[in-house]
Amino acid sequence: MNSAAHNQYPPALDVYALRADFPALAQQINGHPLVYLDNSATTQKPQAVIDAVADFYSRDNANVHRGVHRLSQRASDRFDGAREKVRAFINAPSCAEVIFTQGTTGAINLVAQSYGRSILNKADEVLVSAMEHHANIVPWQLLCEETGATLKVAPMNNNAELLLEDFTNLLSEKTRIVALTHVSNALGTINPIQKLTRQAHQAGAVVLIDGAQSVAHGPVDVQSLECDFFAFSGHKLYGPTGIGVLYGREALLEAMPPWLGGGDMIRTVSFEGSTWNALPYKFEAGTPHIAGVVGLGAAIDYLDAIGLQAISAHEQALLVLATQRAHSQPGMRIIGNASDKAAIVSFELDGIHPHDVGTILDSVGVAIRTGHHCAMPVMEFFGVPATARASFGLYNTAEDINALFDAITKTQSLFAR
Ligand code: C6P
Protein backbone atom coordinates (compact mmCIF):
# COMPACT_ATOMS: atom_id res chain seq x y z
CA MET A 1 0.00 0.00 0.00
CA ASN A 2 1.09 3.51 -0.66
CA SER A 3 0.10 6.55 1.32
CA ALA A 4 2.00 8.88 -0.96
CA ALA A 5 -1.34 9.08 -2.72
CA HIS A 6 -3.19 12.30 -3.31
CA ASN A 7 -4.13 14.55 -0.47
CA GLN A 8 -6.92 16.38 -2.17
CA TYR A 9 -10.64 16.41 -1.66
CA PRO A 10 -13.09 15.84 -3.41
CA PRO A 11 -12.26 12.18 -3.72
CA ALA A 12 -11.22 10.19 -6.76
CA LEU A 13 -14.09 7.75 -6.18
CA ASP A 14 -17.78 8.16 -6.86
CA VAL A 15 -18.28 7.35 -3.23
CA TYR A 16 -21.97 8.24 -3.17
CA ALA A 17 -22.67 5.68 -5.89
CA LEU A 18 -20.51 3.08 -4.13
CA ARG A 19 -22.39 3.56 -0.86
CA ALA A 20 -25.51 2.23 -2.55
CA ASP A 21 -23.71 -1.13 -2.91
CA PHE A 22 -23.65 -1.57 0.88
CA PRO A 23 -27.12 -2.31 2.25
CA ALA A 24 -26.03 -2.03 5.89
CA LEU A 25 -25.10 1.62 5.40
CA ALA A 26 -28.69 2.60 4.60
CA GLN A 27 -30.02 2.04 8.11
CA GLN A 28 -30.85 4.40 10.95
CA ILE A 29 -29.34 3.95 14.41
CA ASN A 30 -31.13 5.62 17.30
CA GLY A 31 -33.06 7.71 14.78
CA HIS A 32 -29.91 8.88 12.96
CA PRO A 33 -28.37 7.69 9.71
CA LEU A 34 -25.62 5.18 10.44
CA VAL A 35 -22.14 6.69 10.18
CA TYR A 36 -19.91 3.63 10.11
CA LEU A 37 -16.36 4.46 11.21
CA ASP A 38 -15.26 1.10 12.59
CA ASN A 39 -13.70 -0.29 9.44
CA SER A 40 -10.51 -1.45 11.12
CA ALA A 41 -12.59 -3.82 13.23
CA THR A 42 -14.53 -5.07 10.23
CA THR A 43 -15.89 -3.62 7.00
CA GLN A 44 -19.46 -3.67 5.75
CA LYS A 45 -20.20 -6.01 2.84
CA PRO A 46 -21.22 -4.99 -0.67
CA GLN A 47 -24.30 -6.63 -2.19
CA ALA A 48 -21.99 -8.46 -4.63
CA VAL A 49 -20.36 -10.33 -1.73
CA ILE A 50 -23.67 -11.06 -0.01
CA ASP A 51 -25.09 -12.32 -3.33
CA ALA A 52 -22.05 -14.50 -4.06
CA VAL A 53 -22.35 -16.24 -0.69
CA ALA A 54 -26.14 -16.63 -1.01
CA ASP A 55 -25.81 -17.86 -4.58
CA PHE A 56 -23.19 -20.41 -3.58
CA TYR A 57 -25.44 -21.84 -0.87
CA SER A 58 -28.52 -21.63 -3.12
CA ARG A 59 -27.07 -23.44 -6.16
CA ASP A 60 -23.57 -24.86 -5.80
CA ASN A 61 -23.30 -25.97 -2.19
CA ALA A 62 -21.19 -29.14 -1.92
CA ASN A 63 -17.87 -30.14 -0.45
CA VAL A 64 -14.77 -29.39 -2.51
CA HIS A 65 -12.18 -31.73 -4.06
CA ARG A 66 -14.11 -34.77 -2.88
CA GLY A 67 -16.92 -35.58 -5.27
CA VAL A 68 -17.32 -36.34 -8.96
CA HIS A 69 -20.89 -35.05 -8.91
CA ARG A 70 -21.81 -31.78 -10.58
CA LEU A 71 -22.32 -29.72 -7.46
CA SER A 72 -18.97 -30.73 -6.03
CA GLN A 73 -17.31 -29.81 -9.31
CA ARG A 74 -19.01 -26.41 -9.34
CA ALA A 75 -18.10 -25.78 -5.69
CA SER A 76 -14.50 -26.80 -6.39
CA ASP A 77 -14.32 -24.52 -9.44
CA ARG A 78 -15.56 -21.55 -7.43
CA PHE A 79 -13.18 -22.36 -4.58
CA ASP A 80 -10.14 -22.79 -6.86
CA GLY A 81 -11.13 -19.72 -8.88
CA ALA A 82 -11.15 -17.59 -5.74
CA ARG A 83 -7.64 -18.77 -4.84
CA GLU A 84 -6.41 -17.51 -8.20
CA LYS A 85 -8.12 -14.14 -7.52
CA VAL A 86 -6.31 -13.88 -4.19
CA ARG A 87 -3.01 -14.81 -5.84
CA ALA A 88 -3.39 -12.06 -8.44
CA PHE A 89 -4.63 -9.55 -5.83
CA ILE A 90 -1.42 -9.78 -3.78
CA ASN A 91 0.77 -10.69 -6.78
CA ALA A 92 1.90 -14.00 -5.32
CA PRO A 93 3.90 -16.00 -7.88
CA SER A 94 1.80 -19.16 -7.47
CA CYS A 95 -1.51 -20.46 -6.10
CA ALA A 96 0.54 -23.01 -4.15
CA GLU A 97 1.63 -20.09 -1.97
CA VAL A 98 -1.92 -18.99 -1.07
CA ILE A 99 -3.26 -20.84 1.96
CA PHE A 100 -6.76 -20.26 3.26
CA THR A 101 -6.91 -19.80 7.00
CA GLN A 102 -9.53 -18.66 9.47
CA GLY A 103 -8.13 -15.13 9.43
CA THR A 104 -4.98 -13.17 10.16
CA THR A 105 -4.83 -14.76 13.60
CA GLY A 106 -5.03 -18.26 12.13
CA ALA A 107 -2.36 -17.44 9.56
CA ILE A 108 0.15 -16.11 12.11
CA ASN A 109 -0.45 -19.07 14.43
CA LEU A 110 0.16 -21.41 11.50
CA VAL A 111 3.56 -19.85 10.82
CA ALA A 112 4.49 -19.84 14.51
CA GLN A 113 3.44 -23.43 15.09
CA SER A 114 4.71 -24.92 11.86
CA TYR A 115 7.69 -22.86 10.70
CA GLY A 116 8.62 -21.39 14.08
CA ARG A 117 8.38 -24.59 16.07
CA SER A 118 10.48 -26.50 13.55
CA ILE A 119 13.40 -24.05 13.47
CA LEU A 120 13.61 -22.24 16.82
CA ASN A 121 15.78 -23.26 19.70
CA LYS A 122 16.96 -21.75 22.95
CA ALA A 123 19.60 -19.44 21.57
CA ASP A 124 17.27 -17.89 18.97
CA GLU A 125 15.27 -14.67 18.92
CA VAL A 126 11.98 -13.53 17.44
CA LEU A 127 11.70 -9.80 16.78
CA VAL A 128 8.37 -7.95 16.78
CA SER A 129 7.60 -4.24 17.03
CA ALA A 130 6.10 -2.25 19.90
CA MET A 131 2.96 -1.52 17.88
CA GLU A 132 1.79 -5.09 17.20
CA HIS A 133 -1.74 -6.39 17.59
CA HIS A 134 -2.03 -9.22 20.12
CA ALA A 135 -2.35 -11.62 17.16
CA ASN A 136 1.26 -10.84 16.27
CA ILE A 137 2.55 -11.03 19.85
CA VAL A 138 0.88 -13.91 21.66
CA PRO A 139 1.62 -16.69 19.10
CA TRP A 140 5.32 -15.75 19.34
CA GLN A 141 5.17 -15.64 23.14
CA LEU A 142 3.66 -19.12 23.19
CA LEU A 143 6.34 -20.32 20.79
CA CYS A 144 9.15 -18.75 22.81
CA GLU A 145 7.82 -20.33 26.00
CA GLU A 146 7.76 -23.67 24.26
CA THR A 147 11.21 -23.46 22.65
CA GLY A 148 13.12 -21.31 25.13
CA ALA A 149 13.75 -18.65 22.46
CA THR A 150 13.58 -14.95 23.33
CA LEU A 151 11.03 -12.40 22.14
CA LYS A 152 12.58 -9.00 21.35
CA VAL A 153 10.64 -5.80 20.77
CA ALA A 154 11.67 -2.97 18.44
CA PRO A 155 10.61 0.32 20.04
CA MET A 156 8.71 3.29 18.58
CA ASN A 157 8.81 7.03 19.24
CA ASN A 158 6.05 9.30 20.60
CA ASN A 159 4.70 9.83 17.09
CA ALA A 160 4.21 6.06 16.85
CA GLU A 161 6.97 5.58 14.30
CA LEU A 162 9.26 2.58 14.52
CA LEU A 163 12.79 3.56 15.58
CA LEU A 164 14.72 2.28 12.61
CA GLU A 165 18.14 2.45 14.20
CA ASP A 166 16.95 0.42 17.19
CA PHE A 167 15.32 -2.06 14.83
CA THR A 168 18.62 -2.48 12.98
CA ASN A 169 20.56 -2.83 16.22
CA LEU A 170 18.23 -5.54 17.48
CA LEU A 171 18.90 -7.69 14.43
CA SER A 172 21.66 -10.27 14.80
CA GLU A 173 22.52 -13.79 13.74
CA LYS A 174 20.25 -14.92 16.59
CA THR A 175 17.20 -13.34 14.94
CA ARG A 176 15.37 -16.15 13.16
CA ILE A 177 11.94 -14.57 12.68
CA VAL A 178 10.89 -10.93 12.29
CA ALA A 179 7.13 -10.38 12.59
CA LEU A 180 5.85 -6.88 11.85
CA THR A 181 2.59 -5.19 11.20
CA HIS A 182 2.24 -3.43 7.87
CA VAL A 183 -0.23 -0.92 9.36
CA SER A 184 -0.90 -0.49 13.08
CA ASN A 185 -4.59 -0.94 13.89
CA ALA A 186 -4.37 1.19 17.04
CA LEU A 187 -2.25 4.03 15.62
CA GLY A 188 -2.51 3.99 11.84
CA THR A 189 1.28 3.93 11.32
CA ILE A 190 2.40 2.47 7.98
CA ASN A 191 5.73 0.73 8.43
CA PRO A 192 8.42 0.82 5.70
CA ILE A 193 8.13 -2.90 5.11
CA GLN A 194 10.42 -3.35 2.15
CA LYS A 195 13.28 -1.59 3.91
CA LEU A 196 12.74 -3.52 7.15
CA THR A 197 12.45 -6.81 5.28
CA ARG A 198 15.73 -6.22 3.46
CA GLN A 199 17.53 -5.56 6.73
CA ALA A 200 16.00 -8.61 8.37
CA HIS A 201 17.03 -10.75 5.41
CA GLN A 202 20.58 -9.45 5.63
CA ALA A 203 20.63 -10.70 9.22
CA GLY A 204 19.39 -14.07 7.98
CA ALA A 205 15.87 -13.83 9.43
CA VAL A 206 12.58 -14.83 7.85
CA VAL A 207 9.95 -12.08 7.74
CA LEU A 208 6.22 -12.30 8.41
CA ILE A 209 4.04 -9.28 7.70
CA ASP A 210 0.68 -8.81 9.39
CA GLY A 211 -1.36 -7.27 6.59
CA ALA A 212 -4.71 -7.20 8.40
CA GLN A 213 -4.91 -3.41 8.19
CA SER A 214 -3.21 -2.85 4.85
CA VAL A 215 -4.76 -5.05 2.16
CA ALA A 216 -8.06 -3.16 1.89
CA HIS A 217 -6.50 0.28 1.78
CA GLY A 218 -3.99 0.23 -1.05
CA PRO A 219 -2.30 -2.12 -3.51
CA VAL A 220 -0.27 -4.88 -1.87
CA ASP A 221 2.39 -6.75 -3.81
CA VAL A 222 4.05 -9.46 -1.74
CA GLN A 223 6.92 -9.70 -4.22
CA SER A 224 7.82 -6.04 -4.02
CA LEU A 225 7.46 -6.10 -0.23
CA GLU A 226 10.00 -8.97 -0.41
CA CYS A 227 8.42 -10.64 2.65
CA ASP A 228 8.41 -14.38 3.28
CA PHE A 229 4.92 -14.57 4.80
CA PHE A 230 1.97 -12.18 4.56
CA ALA A 231 -1.24 -12.65 6.57
CA PHE A 232 -4.65 -11.01 6.18
CA SER A 233 -8.36 -11.41 6.95
CA GLY A 234 -11.27 -11.44 4.50
CA HIS A 235 -13.63 -9.51 6.74
CA LYS A 236 -11.46 -6.39 6.76
CA LEU A 237 -11.44 -6.57 2.96
CA TYR A 238 -15.24 -6.23 2.50
CA GLY A 239 -15.48 -10.04 2.47
CA PRO A 240 -16.91 -12.60 4.91
CA THR A 241 -15.75 -13.31 8.45
CA GLY A 242 -13.98 -16.58 9.28
CA ILE A 243 -11.79 -16.60 6.20
CA GLY A 244 -8.25 -15.31 5.77
CA VAL A 245 -5.08 -15.91 3.84
CA LEU A 246 -1.51 -16.83 4.52
CA TYR A 247 0.87 -16.13 1.66
CA GLY A 248 4.17 -17.94 2.09
CA ARG A 249 7.21 -18.40 -0.14
CA GLU A 250 6.94 -21.81 -1.74
CA ALA A 251 10.37 -23.06 -0.66
CA LEU A 252 9.59 -22.27 2.97
CA LEU A 253 6.10 -23.80 2.82
CA GLU A 254 7.50 -26.93 1.18
CA ALA A 255 10.01 -27.38 3.99
CA MET A 256 7.49 -26.72 6.76
CA PRO A 257 5.69 -29.57 8.55
CA PRO A 258 1.89 -29.55 8.56
CA TRP A 259 0.25 -27.97 11.59
CA LEU A 260 -3.38 -29.16 11.67
CA GLY A 261 -3.90 -32.78 10.66
CA GLY A 262 -6.99 -34.33 9.08
CA GLY A 263 -8.75 -34.72 5.75
CA ASP A 264 -7.51 -33.05 2.56
CA MET A 265 -4.01 -32.33 3.89
CA ILE A 266 -2.82 -35.91 3.34
CA ARG A 267 -1.69 -37.89 0.30
CA THR A 268 -1.77 -41.29 2.01
CA VAL A 269 -2.69 -42.46 5.50
CA SER A 270 -1.90 -45.76 7.16
CA PHE A 271 -1.41 -46.71 10.78
CA GLU A 272 2.32 -46.88 10.10
CA GLY A 273 2.43 -43.25 9.01
CA SER A 274 1.03 -40.66 6.62
CA THR A 275 2.29 -38.55 3.76
CA TRP A 276 1.27 -35.02 2.95
CA ASN A 277 -0.66 -33.46 0.13
CA ALA A 278 0.92 -30.87 -2.17
CA LEU A 279 0.79 -27.16 -1.42
CA PRO A 280 -1.39 -25.36 -0.54
CA TYR A 281 -3.55 -28.29 0.67
CA LYS A 282 -0.91 -29.52 3.11
CA PHE A 283 -1.95 -26.63 5.34
CA GLU A 284 -5.72 -26.82 4.77
CA ALA A 285 -6.95 -29.70 6.92
CA GLY A 286 -10.67 -30.44 6.98
CA THR A 287 -13.57 -28.95 5.07
CA PRO A 288 -12.63 -25.35 4.35
CA HIS A 289 -14.87 -22.30 4.69
CA ILE A 290 -15.99 -22.69 1.07
CA ALA A 291 -18.67 -19.98 1.12
CA GLY A 292 -16.18 -17.66 2.82
CA VAL A 293 -13.64 -18.27 0.06
CA VAL A 294 -16.29 -17.62 -2.60
CA GLY A 295 -17.29 -14.39 -0.82
CA LEU A 296 -13.65 -13.34 -0.55
CA GLY A 297 -13.25 -13.85 -4.29
CA ALA A 298 -16.30 -11.63 -4.88
CA ALA A 299 -14.87 -8.96 -2.57
CA ILE A 300 -11.63 -8.96 -4.55
CA ASP A 301 -13.56 -8.61 -7.83
CA TYR A 302 -15.44 -5.70 -6.29
CA LEU A 303 -12.27 -3.94 -5.11
CA ASP A 304 -10.42 -4.59 -8.37
CA ALA A 305 -13.23 -2.92 -10.30
CA ILE A 306 -12.87 0.21 -8.14
CA GLY A 307 -9.08 0.13 -7.97
CA LEU A 308 -7.00 0.04 -4.79
CA GLN A 309 -5.06 3.13 -5.85
CA ALA A 310 -8.27 5.16 -6.01
CA ILE A 311 -9.40 3.76 -2.65
CA SER A 312 -6.07 4.73 -1.11
CA ALA A 313 -6.30 8.28 -2.51
CA HIS A 314 -9.84 8.67 -1.21
CA GLU A 315 -8.98 7.42 2.26
CA GLN A 316 -5.87 9.59 2.45
CA ALA A 317 -8.04 12.62 1.66
CA LEU A 318 -10.39 11.62 4.49
CA LEU A 319 -7.42 11.21 6.83
CA VAL A 320 -6.14 14.70 6.02
CA LEU A 321 -9.59 16.18 6.61
CA ALA A 322 -10.17 14.32 9.89
CA THR A 323 -6.68 15.20 11.15
CA GLN A 324 -7.20 18.90 10.36
CA ARG A 325 -10.53 18.84 12.18
CA ALA A 326 -8.98 17.08 15.17
CA HIS A 327 -6.22 19.68 15.42
CA SER A 328 -8.76 22.47 15.67
CA GLN A 329 -11.05 20.62 18.10
CA PRO A 330 -10.30 21.82 21.65
CA GLY A 331 -9.56 19.06 24.16
CA MET A 332 -8.88 16.42 21.52
CA ARG A 333 -5.56 14.60 21.22
CA ILE A 334 -4.65 12.20 18.43
CA ILE A 335 -2.63 9.18 19.50
CA GLY A 336 -0.46 8.13 16.58
CA ASN A 337 0.99 10.93 14.47
CA ALA A 338 3.32 9.00 12.18
CA SER A 339 4.32 10.81 9.00
CA ASP A 340 3.10 7.82 6.98
CA LYS A 341 -0.38 6.84 8.15
CA ALA A 342 -3.42 4.91 7.05
CA ALA A 343 -6.90 6.40 7.57
CA ILE A 344 -7.14 5.53 11.25
CA VAL A 345 -7.58 8.24 13.89
CA SER A 346 -7.12 7.10 17.49
CA PHE A 347 -7.95 9.83 19.95
CA GLU A 348 -8.64 10.96 23.49
CA LEU A 349 -10.96 13.70 24.71
CA ASP A 350 -9.81 15.53 27.85
CA GLY A 351 -11.48 14.16 30.95
CA ILE A 352 -13.83 11.79 29.13
CA HIS A 353 -13.35 8.03 29.14
CA PRO A 354 -13.22 6.59 25.61
CA HIS A 355 -16.10 4.22 26.43
CA ASP A 356 -18.30 7.21 27.24
CA VAL A 357 -17.23 8.80 23.96
CA GLY A 358 -18.21 5.64 22.08
CA THR A 359 -21.56 5.39 23.85
CA ILE A 360 -22.55 9.00 23.18
CA LEU A 361 -21.42 8.77 19.56
CA ASP A 362 -23.55 5.65 19.14
CA SER A 363 -26.58 7.54 20.49
CA VAL A 364 -26.36 9.72 17.37
CA GLY A 365 -25.59 6.85 14.99
CA VAL A 366 -21.79 7.23 14.81
CA ALA A 367 -20.05 3.83 15.14
CA ILE A 368 -16.44 3.93 16.32
CA ARG A 369 -14.40 1.48 18.37
CA THR A 370 -13.22 2.18 21.88
CA GLY A 371 -10.90 0.12 24.05
CA HIS A 372 -7.37 -1.19 23.79
CA HIS A 373 -7.90 -2.44 20.23
CA CYS A 374 -6.13 -5.71 21.09
CA ALA A 375 -2.92 -3.70 21.37
CA MET A 376 -2.43 -3.39 25.13
CA PRO A 377 1.33 -2.68 24.87
CA VAL A 378 0.49 0.33 22.67
CA MET A 379 -1.90 1.66 25.33
CA GLU A 380 0.77 1.14 27.97
CA PHE A 381 3.35 3.01 25.89
CA PHE A 382 1.08 6.03 25.51
CA GLY A 383 -0.05 5.84 29.16
CA VAL A 384 -3.76 5.49 28.37
CA PRO A 385 -6.19 2.72 29.32
CA ALA A 386 -7.96 2.92 25.99
CA THR A 387 -8.57 5.19 23.02
CA ALA A 388 -11.51 6.07 20.80
CA ARG A 389 -10.79 5.13 17.21
CA ALA A 390 -12.40 6.26 13.97
CA SER A 391 -11.26 4.16 11.02
CA PHE A 392 -12.28 4.89 7.45
CA GLY A 393 -13.19 2.78 4.47
CA LEU A 394 -13.93 3.30 0.81
CA TYR A 395 -17.55 4.37 1.45
CA ASN A 396 -16.87 7.09 4.02
CA THR A 397 -17.43 10.72 3.11
CA ALA A 398 -16.64 14.25 4.28
CA GLU A 399 -20.20 14.28 5.70
CA ASP A 400 -19.27 11.30 7.89
CA ILE A 401 -16.39 13.35 9.27
CA ASN A 402 -18.76 16.26 9.94
CA ALA A 403 -21.09 13.87 11.79
CA LEU A 404 -18.14 12.53 13.81
CA PHE A 405 -17.04 15.98 14.90
CA ASP A 406 -20.59 17.15 15.63
CA ALA A 407 -20.93 14.09 17.89
CA ILE A 408 -17.57 14.78 19.53
CA THR A 409 -18.61 18.39 20.24
CA LYS A 410 -21.90 17.12 21.69
CA THR A 411 -20.00 14.67 23.92
CA GLN A 412 -17.71 17.42 25.17
CA SER A 413 -20.59 19.76 25.92
CA LEU A 414 -22.48 17.02 27.82
CA PHE A 415 -19.41 16.46 29.99
CA ALA A 416 -18.78 20.20 30.45
CA ARG A 417 -22.09 20.63 32.29
N1 C6P B 1 -7.99 -5.95 14.46
C1 C6P B 1 -9.40 -4.11 15.22
O1 C6P B 1 -10.47 -3.64 15.62
P1 C6P B 1 -8.50 -11.33 12.86
O2 C6P B 1 -9.26 -11.15 14.14
O3 C6P B 1 -7.71 -12.60 12.82
O4 C6P B 1 -9.35 -11.10 11.65
O5 C6P B 1 -7.44 -10.12 12.79
C2 C6P B 1 -6.55 -9.94 13.87
C3 C6P B 1 -5.72 -8.72 13.64
C4 C6P B 1 -4.37 -8.88 13.40
N2 C6P B 1 -3.57 -7.85 13.14
C5 C6P B 1 -4.04 -6.59 13.10
C6 C6P B 1 -3.10 -5.46 12.78
C7 C6P B 1 -5.40 -6.35 13.35
O6 C6P B 1 -5.86 -5.10 13.30
C8 C6P B 1 -6.26 -7.44 13.64
C9 C6P B 1 -7.70 -7.21 13.98
C10 C6P B 1 -9.36 -5.57 14.79
O7 C6P B 1 -8.38 -3.45 15.15
C11 C6P B 1 -10.02 -6.45 15.80
S1 C6P B 1 -9.12 -6.51 17.31
Boltz pocket constraint, residues with backbone or C-beta under 6 A from the ligand:
constraints:
  - pocket:
      binder: B
      contacts: [[A, 40], [A, 41], [A, 42], [A, 102], [A, 103], [A, 104], [A, 105], [A, 106], [A, 133], [A, 135], [A, 136], [A, 181], [A, 183], [A, 184], [A, 185], [A, 186], [A, 210], [A, 212], [A, 213], [A, 233], [A, 369], [A, 373], [A, 374]]
      max_distance: 6.0
